[in-house]
């Protein structure tokens, strides 16, 4: 494929997501929703609400979502391997599996941590770009973001802020505002993902320099949504009892 036309097609895919809401349709192993047809139904419902694309894990779930929607799919492939903390699409093989399943973009762990098998983030990006596939780097720190952008990432996202050893102190109730402020001027779009619980969070993210927002649990995980309401009422009850 011609390099110039490949770059243009990647840019067009990314442009379709700028300024929009992307919904993460995932479910943990304990969830009753953890099957392809259920996740596809969540995606279809989110599309009715105006979602412009979906973040989906595993080839099986990506194929199911593709059957019900033509919207862009940001694919990931969580694969856990011994001796590595990297599990979000850790290898090129894992990335190609979700591209073949129908993903339009691929999200990779974009931290500076070592990858399984000695592959590098830059190597995987180059291989996907050769196939016309844009790459989003899931990062945790400004250093991660800068390195990922320099290595060719088409998008960087705040996904892993709060979920790595050096960032685990971050609040689990708020998006990574300080990280966004530090990377908003990167030469590639910055997406905010992680702990967007309210409409106000989404608006603040865009006002603070995000190019798009990716929302997961607040839309597609009834267990967590319910827990937040229950916790709020329990806190109120405890306060009245004092």
DRENDRENRO-664662 format. One record per residue (C-alpha): residue in one letter; residue number from 0; x, y, z. Coordinates in pm, 1 decimal. Example, Ala and Ser with C-alpha at 12.3 -4.5 7.8 and 13.67 -1.06 7.14 Angstrom:
BEGIN
@residuo a; num 0; east 1230.0; north -450.0; up 780.0
@residuo s; num 1; east 1367.0; north -106.0; up 714.0
***
This chain:
BEGIN
@residuo x; num 0; east 0.0; north 0.0; up 0.0
@residuo x; num 1; east 123.5; north 347.5; up -85.0
@residuo x; num 2; east 264.2; north 518.3; up 226.3
@residuo x; num 3; east 95.7; north 853.3; up 158.1
@residuo x; num 4; east -248.5; north 699.8; up 99.7
@residuo x; num 5; east -207.9; north 483.3; up 409.5
@residuo x; num 6; east -130.7; north 789.8; up 621.8
@residuo x; num 7; east -434.0; north 970.3; up 481.1
@residuo x; num 8; east -664.8; north 678.7; up 556.9
@residuo x; num 9; east -532.5; north 655.6; up 912.8
@residuo x; num 10; east -588.0; north 1027.5; up 957.9
@residuo x; num 11; east -944.9; north 997.6; up 828.7
@residuo x; num 12; east -1025.7; north 719.9; up 1076.9
@residuo x; num 13; east -892.6; north 927.0; up 1365.0
@residuo x; num 14; east -1067.8; north 1242.9; up 1243.5
@residuo x; num 15; east -1405.1; north 1063.0; up 1256.9
@residuo x; num 16; east -1361.8; north 1027.9; up 1633.5
@residuo x; num 17; east -1244.6; north 1378.7; up 1719.5
@residuo x; num 18; east -1488.9; north 1568.9; up 1938.7
@residuo x; num 19; east -1706.0; north 1265.3; up 2005.5
@residuo x; num 20; east -1808.5; north 1018.8; up 2274.2
@residuo x; num 21; east -1665.6; north 667.9; up 2241.8
@residuo x; num 22; east -1817.3; north 395.2; up 2458.8
@residuo x; num 23; east -1612.3; north 114.8; up 2606.9
@residuo x; num 24; east -1816.2; north -205.8; up 2589.6
@residuo x; num 25; east -1637.5; north -448.7; up 2818.8
@residuo x; num 26; east -1729.7; north -677.2; up 3105.7
@residuo x; num 27; east -1524.7; north -847.2; up 3372.5
@residuo x; num 28; east -1508.3; north -1226.8; up 3401.4
@residuo x; num 29; east -1758.2; north -1218.2; up 3689.3
@residuo x; num 30; east -2018.9; north -1017.8; up 3497.0
@residuo x; num 31; east -2339.3; north -1171.1; up 3354.5
@residuo x; num 32; east -2279.2; north -941.0; up 3055.8
@residuo x; num 33; east -1949.8; north -1108.3; up 2969.3
@residuo x; num 34; east -2051.4; north -1267.7; up 2642.2
@residuo x; num 35; east -2033.4; north -1135.4; up 2284.8
@residuo x; num 36; east -2406.8; north -1098.7; up 2220.3
@residuo x; num 37; east -2454.2; north -898.1; up 2539.4
@residuo x; num 38; east -2164.4; north -664.7; up 2465.1
@residuo x; num 39; east -2294.4; north -620.7; up 2110.9
@residuo x; num 40; east -2632.9; north -524.2; up 2256.0
@residuo x; num 41; east -2464.6; north -266.8; up 2480.2
@residuo x; num 42; east -2288.0; north -121.1; up 2176.0
@residuo x; num 43; east -2609.9; north -107.1; up 1974.4
@residuo x; num 44; east -2784.9; north 67.5; up 2262.3
@residuo x; num 45; east -2499.8; north 316.9; up 2297.5
@residuo x; num 46; east -2514.9; north 388.1; up 1926.1
@residuo x; num 47; east -2882.1; north 477.5; up 1962.4
@residuo x; num 48; east -2770.7; north 730.4; up 2221.2
@residuo x; num 49; east -2518.5; north 890.6; up 1986.6
@residuo x; num 50; east -2193.2; north 703.5; up 2046.7
@residuo x; num 51; east -1947.1; north 754.6; up 1762.6
@residuo x; num 52; east -1743.2; north 441.6; up 1823.6
@residuo x; num 53; east -1663.3; north 163.4; up 2065.7
@residuo x; num 54; east -1369.1; north 26.5; up 2260.7
@residuo x; num 55; east -1398.1; north -352.2; up 2262.8
@residuo x; num 56; east -1178.6; north -631.9; up 2399.5
@residuo x; num 57; east -1101.6; north -967.9; up 2229.6
@residuo x; num 58; east -1154.6; north -1081.0; up 1870.7
@residuo x; num 59; east -1480.3; north -1259.1; up 1960.5
@residuo x; num 60; east -1641.6; north -949.9; up 2107.1
@residuo x; num 61; east -1515.8; north -729.4; up 1824.6
@residuo x; num 62; east -1674.0; north -959.2; up 1567.9
@residuo x; num 63; east -2003.3; north -946.9; up 1758.3
@residuo x; num 64; east -2004.6; north -566.9; up 1775.6
@residuo x; num 65; east -1911.8; north -541.3; up 1407.8
@residuo x; num 66; east -2220.6; north -743.9; up 1321.0
@residuo x; num 67; east -2448.9; north -481.8; up 1476.6
@residuo x; num 68; east -2263.8; north -157.4; up 1398.8
@residuo x; num 69; east -2060.6; north 6.3; up 1125.4
@residuo x; num 70; east -1917.1; north 261.8; up 1371.4
@residuo x; num 71; east -1540.1; north 263.0; up 1429.5
@residuo x; num 72; east -1417.6; north -3.6; up 1669.0
@residuo x; num 73; east -1113.1; north 69.4; up 1881.5
@residuo x; num 74; east -994.6; north -281.3; up 1948.8
@residuo x; num 75; east -788.9; north -412.1; up 2236.7
@residuo x; num 76; east -673.3; north -761.8; up 2320.3
@residuo x; num 77; east -604.4; north -818.8; up 2689.3
@residuo x; num 78; east -354.3; north -1101.6; up 2715.7
@residuo x; num 79; east -183.6; north -1179.3; up 3045.5
@residuo x; num 80; east 161.7; north -1330.5; up 3029.1
@residuo x; num 81; east 408.9; north -1420.4; up 3300.4
@residuo x; num 82; east 698.8; north -1184.2; up 3366.1
@residuo x; num 83; east 529.9; north -878.4; up 3211.6
@residuo x; num 84; east 295.2; north -611.8; up 3345.6
@residuo x; num 85; east 188.7; north -524.3; up 2991.0
@residuo x; num 86; east -143.5; north -688.3; up 2901.7
@residuo x; num 87; east -331.0; north -443.1; up 2676.4
@residuo x; num 88; east -251.6; north -574.3; up 2326.8
@residuo x; num 89; east 103.4; north -664.8; up 2430.5
@residuo x; num 90; east 232.3; north -812.9; up 2102.6
@residuo x; num 91; east 193.6; north -765.7; up 1728.6
@residuo x; num 92; east 27.8; north -1106.8; up 1707.6
@residuo x; num 93; east -232.7; north -993.7; up 1959.9
@residuo x; num 94; east -288.2; north -673.9; up 1760.6
@residuo x; num 95; east -329.1; north -849.1; up 1426.6
@residuo x; num 96; east -588.6; north -1084.0; up 1575.7
@residuo x; num 97; east -820.7; north -794.3; up 1654.1
@residuo x; num 98; east -757.0; north -622.4; up 1321.5
@residuo x; num 99; east -862.6; north -942.6; up 1146.0
@residuo x; num 100; east -1173.1; north -950.5; up 1366.7
@residuo x; num 101; east -1281.0; north -606.2; up 1245.9
@residuo x; num 102; east -1110.5; north -342.3; up 1459.0
@residuo x; num 103; east -1053.8; north -11.6; up 1277.0
@residuo x; num 104; east -801.4; north 115.2; up 1531.5
@residuo x; num 105; east -585.2; north -68.7; up 1782.8
@residuo x; num 106; east -506.3; north 41.3; up 2137.2
@residuo x; num 107; east -174.3; north -74.1; up 2282.3
@residuo x; num 108; east -15.9; north -36.1; up 2621.9
@residuo x; num 109; east 193.8; north 272.3; up 2551.6
@residuo x; num 110; east 388.2; north 281.9; up 2875.2
@residuo x; num 111; east 764.7; north 252.7; up 2876.4
@residuo x; num 112; east 746.5; north -85.7; up 3050.9
@residuo x; num 113; east 910.1; north -385.9; up 2877.9
@residuo x; num 114; east 681.3; north -587.2; up 2651.2
@residuo x; num 115; east 661.0; north -966.7; up 2628.4
@residuo x; num 116; east 900.7; north -1126.2; up 2382.8
@residuo x; num 117; east 1119.5; north -818.1; up 2353.9
@residuo x; num 118; east 895.8; north -639.1; up 2102.3
@residuo x; num 119; east 883.2; north -260.9; up 2121.9
@residuo x; num 120; east 590.5; north -24.8; up 2100.8
@residuo x; num 121; east 750.2; north 142.5; up 1796.4
@residuo x; num 122; east 787.1; north -190.2; up 1614.8
@residuo x; num 123; east 420.7; north -275.8; up 1661.5
@residuo x; num 124; east 310.0; north 72.2; up 1556.3
@residuo x; num 125; east 516.9; north 51.4; up 1237.8
@residuo x; num 126; east 372.5; north -289.1; up 1149.6
@residuo x; num 127; east 14.7; north -169.9; up 1202.4
@residuo x; num 128; east 74.3; north 151.2; up 1010.0
@residuo x; num 129; east 200.7; north -56.3; up 717.5
@residuo x; num 130; east -146.6; north -211.6; up 713.7
@residuo x; num 131; east -321.6; north 126.6; up 735.5
@residuo x; num 132; east -429.7; north 77.7; up 1097.4
@residuo x; num 133; east -411.0; north 373.6; up 1339.5
@residuo x; num 134; east -277.3; north 315.3; up 1690.6
@residuo x; num 135; east -384.4; north 459.0; up 2023.0
@residuo x; num 136; east -133.3; north 448.3; up 2308.3
@residuo x; num 137; east -278.2; north 379.6; up 2652.0
@residuo x; num 138; east -44.7; north 573.7; up 2880.5
@residuo x; num 139; east -4.3; north 659.0; up 3248.8
@residuo x; num 140; east 247.8; north 944.9; up 3267.1
@residuo x; num 141; east 364.1; north 1243.3; up 3061.0
@residuo x; num 142; east 685.2; north 1053.8; up 2985.2
@residuo x; num 143; east 482.7; north 762.8; up 2846.0
@residuo x; num 144; east 278.7; north 1001.3; up 2632.8
@residuo x; num 145; east 577.7; north 1180.4; up 2486.5
@residuo x; num 146; east 757.4; north 854.1; up 2408.7
@residuo x; num 147; east 447.7; north 706.0; up 2246.0
@residuo x; num 148; east 388.9; north 1011.9; up 2029.1
@residuo x; num 149; east 754.7; north 1008.6; up 1923.5
@residuo x; num 150; east 721.4; north 639.0; up 1835.0
@residuo x; num 151; east 433.4; north 710.6; up 1596.8
@residuo x; num 152; east 113.3; north 677.3; up 1799.0
@residuo x; num 153; east -182.2; north 841.0; up 1623.2
@residuo x; num 154; east -360.5; north 906.6; up 1955.5
@residuo x; num 155; east -259.0; north 898.0; up 2319.3
@residuo x; num 156; east -511.1; north 823.1; up 2594.0
@residuo x; num 157; east -499.5; north 858.5; up 2970.4
@residuo x; num 158; east -629.6; north 502.8; up 3016.6
@residuo x; num 159; east -358.8; north 367.5; up 3245.9
@residuo x; num 160; east -322.5; north 666.6; up 3480.0
@residuo x; num 161; east -393.0; north 526.9; up 3824.1
@residuo x; num 162; east -329.9; north 167.7; up 3720.7
@residuo x; num 163; east 49.5; north 145.9; up 3718.8
@residuo x; num 164; east 286.9; north 128.6; up 4012.8
@residuo x; num 165; east 393.8; north 491.3; up 3984.2
@residuo x; num 166; east 39.0; north 627.3; up 3943.6
@residuo x; num 167; east -168.7; north 407.2; up 4174.8
@residuo x; num 168; east -205.6; north 700.5; up 4417.6
@residuo x; num 169; east -438.9; north 883.9; up 4178.6
@residuo x; num 170; east -803.6; north 925.9; up 4275.3
@residuo x; num 171; east -1034.7; north 651.0; up 4152.3
@residuo x; num 172; east -1323.7; north 898.8; up 4142.8
@residuo x; num 173; east -1184.8; north 1157.7; up 3900.2
@residuo x; num 174; east -1021.9; north 1149.7; up 3556.1
@residuo x; num 175; east -646.9; north 1217.0; up 3542.5
@residuo x; num 176; east -675.7; north 1594.9; up 3521.0
@residuo x; num 177; east -309.0; north 1671.4; up 3593.3
@residuo x; num 178; east -195.1; north 1426.8; up 3327.0
@residuo x; num 179; east -429.2; north 1582.4; up 3072.0
@residuo x; num 180; east -292.6; north 1929.2; up 3153.1
@residuo x; num 181; east 62.5; north 1802.7; up 3104.1
@residuo x; num 182; east 3.2; north 1636.8; up 2764.8
@residuo x; num 183; east -273.3; north 1843.1; up 2604.7
@residuo x; num 184; east -23.2; north 2014.7; up 2373.0
@residuo x; num 185; east 119.4; north 1696.5; up 2221.1
@residuo x; num 186; east 124.8; north 1690.9; up 1838.6
@residuo x; num 187; east -132.3; north 1406.5; up 1837.3
@residuo x; num 188; east -488.7; north 1400.0; up 1974.1
@residuo x; num 189; east -527.6; north 1325.3; up 2343.8
@residuo x; num 190; east -829.1; north 1118.6; up 2449.4
@residuo x; num 191; east -940.3; north 1104.7; up 2811.4
@residuo x; num 192; east -1033.4; north 757.4; up 2928.7
@residuo x; num 193; east -1079.6; north 637.5; up 3282.2
@residuo x; num 194; east -1312.1; north 743.5; up 3564.3
@residuo x; num 195; east -1541.9; north 964.6; up 3360.2
@residuo x; num 196; east -1846.5; north 921.7; up 3583.0
@residuo x; num 197; east -2054.6; north 1229.9; up 3503.9
@residuo x; num 198; east -2156.6; north 1463.2; up 3222.4
@residuo x; num 199; east -1955.8; north 1730.5; up 3399.7
@residuo x; num 200; east -1642.7; north 1516.2; up 3379.3
@residuo x; num 201; east -1690.0; north 1473.4; up 3004.0
@residuo x; num 202; east -1743.1; north 1844.7; up 2943.9
@residuo x; num 203; east -1448.8; north 1940.8; up 3163.2
@residuo x; num 204; east -1224.6; north 1697.3; up 2975.5
@residuo x; num 205; east -1309.4; north 1857.2; up 2641.8
@residuo x; num 206; east -1278.7; north 2208.8; up 2783.7
@residuo x; num 207; east -937.2; north 2113.3; up 2924.4
@residuo x; num 208; east -792.5; north 2006.9; up 2591.5
@residuo x; num 209; east -907.8; north 1650.9; up 2528.5
@residuo x; num 210; east -987.1; north 1566.7; up 2167.8
@residuo x; num 211; east -1245.0; north 1302.7; up 2266.2
@residuo x; num 212; east -1366.6; north 1104.1; up 2565.9
@residuo x; num 213; east -1395.0; north 729.8; up 2611.8
@residuo x; num 214; east -1656.4; north 631.7; up 2868.9
@residuo x; num 215; east -1693.6; north 280.9; up 3004.1
@residuo x; num 216; east -1822.8; north 189.4; up 3349.4
@residuo x; num 217; east -2054.7; north 489.6; up 3381.6
@residuo x; num 218; east -2249.2; north 363.3; up 3079.6
@residuo x; num 219; east -2194.4; north -10.3; up 3036.5
@residuo x; num 220; east -2127.9; north -161.4; up 3381.0
@residuo x; num 221; east -2455.7; north -177.2; up 3576.2
@residuo x; num 222; east -2275.0; north -332.9; up 3873.0
@residuo x; num 223; east -2054.4; north -25.9; up 3924.4
@residuo x; num 224; east -2335.0; north 219.2; up 3851.0
@residuo x; num 225; east -2550.6; north 50.6; up 4114.0
@residuo x; num 226; east -2266.5; north 38.3; up 4367.2
@residuo x; num 227; east -2221.9; north 414.4; up 4344.6
@residuo x; num 228; east -2591.0; north 479.3; up 4418.5
@residuo x; num 229; east -2592.1; north 226.8; up 4702.1
@residuo x; num 230; east -2276.1; north 374.6; up 4854.5
@residuo x; num 231; east -2422.4; north 725.3; up 4837.0
@residuo x; num 232; east -2738.0; north 621.6; up 5023.4
@residuo x; num 233; east -2542.3; north 420.0; up 5279.5
@residuo x; num 234; east -2323.0; north 723.7; up 5344.9
@residuo x; num 235; east -2633.1; north 937.9; up 5389.1
@residuo x; num 236; east -2785.4; north 689.2; up 5631.6
@residuo x; num 237; east -2465.7; north 672.2; up 5835.2
@residuo x; num 238; east -2458.3; north 1051.2; up 5853.6
@residuo x; num 239; east -2816.0; north 1069.7; up 5979.2
@residuo x; num 240; east -2741.5; north 809.6; up 6246.3
@residuo x; num 241; east -2461.8; north 1014.9; up 6399.9
***
